[in-house]
Amino acid sequence: MLALVLLPAFAQENGVSNDTTIYSFKPHWYLQGQFGYQYTIGEAAAFALSSPNAQIGFGYNFTPVWGLRFNVNGWQSKDA
């Protein structure tokens, strides 16, 4: 038990590392696709209102905080 407690202590590096990573944000476009399954709650038999669902979206990130995204979804949505 004591060996397991002390094990993380051996993973430490000796000395100070001078390596630093600098990240810079670059505005960019992206494309996104999703697939799933949906169930609509209604007054029908079990699984009569279940159907596959697909979504496609695209967007643009202006800053690390602000972006704009447009999504469209649906495939075989069912209703009672």
N, C-alpha and C positions, 0 to 999 in steps of 0.2 A: 504494500500500500504506500509506503514511504517513497519507493522508487517512482511510482506513478505521479506522486505529488511533486517531486523534484525534477522530473523529466522536462517540463517546459522551461526550466531555468537553463538547461544546456543548449536551448535553441537560440539564445541571445547572442548577438554579435559583440565582439570585443572592439572597443574604440568607437570613434565617431565617423560616420560615413559622410564623405563630401559629395556624394552623388545626389543631385536634386533633379526632380522632373518638373518641368514647367509646362502646364497645359494652356493652350490658347483656343478659344472658341472660334469656329468658322461657321458662318451661316450655311445652311444646307437644306436641300429637298430630301424627302423620303417617301417611300411607297410601302403600304402595309396591307396585308391580306389576312383574313381570319375565317375559320370555318367552325361551325358548331351545330348544336341541335337545340330546338326550342319546343316548349310545351305551353300551349295556350290553355288557361283555366277556363272551362265553360261547362255547359250542361250537355255534354256529349259522352259517348262511351270512352273508356280508358284508351289512351293513345290514338284516338280518332283525330285529335287536334295537335299531334306532334309532327314536326317537320324539320328537315335540315335547314340550316341558315348559313349564308355566306356574306362577308363584308369586305369591301375594298375601300381603302382610304389613301389619301396623299396629303402632304403638308409641307410646310416650310418653317424652320426655326430661325427667327430673326436674331434672338439673343439667347443666352442660356436659360432665361426665365420666360420669354415671350415667343410664341409660335402660333401658327394658324393651321388647322387641320380640317379636311372635308371628307366625310364618310358616307357611303351608300351601302345599305344592307337589305337583305330579303332574298328569298329564293322561291320557296313553295309555301309561304305562310298560309295557314288554314284558319278559318273562322267557322263558327257554328251556323 
